Amino acid sequence: MSDQQPDKWWQPAVAFFARLSAWIAAPVIIGVFLGRWLDQRFNTAPALFLTSVGAMFILSMVGLLRETVKEFKKIDKDKKK
């Protein structure tokens, strides 16, 4: 380990955590605002709100699963080297 290049073993874990956090938060927040807007526009409270939050939650879970599987494959590939 040189003085100019510190050991950054923790960076992949932080990047993975950030990706998972984004998959948890972003779709649900978008679903909340989209659902509120749709309910106000079509006067359907709370049907479209609940539908959009539910759909975004499912999208969030699918994204989390894809990221996790991708990371496990990467780890498995690194182990085989």
Secondary structure, DSSP 8 states (H G I E B T S, - for coil): --SSS---TTHHHHHHHHHHHHHHHHHHHHHHHHHHHHHHHHT-TTHHHHHHHHHHHHHHHHHHHHHHHHHHHHHHHHHH-
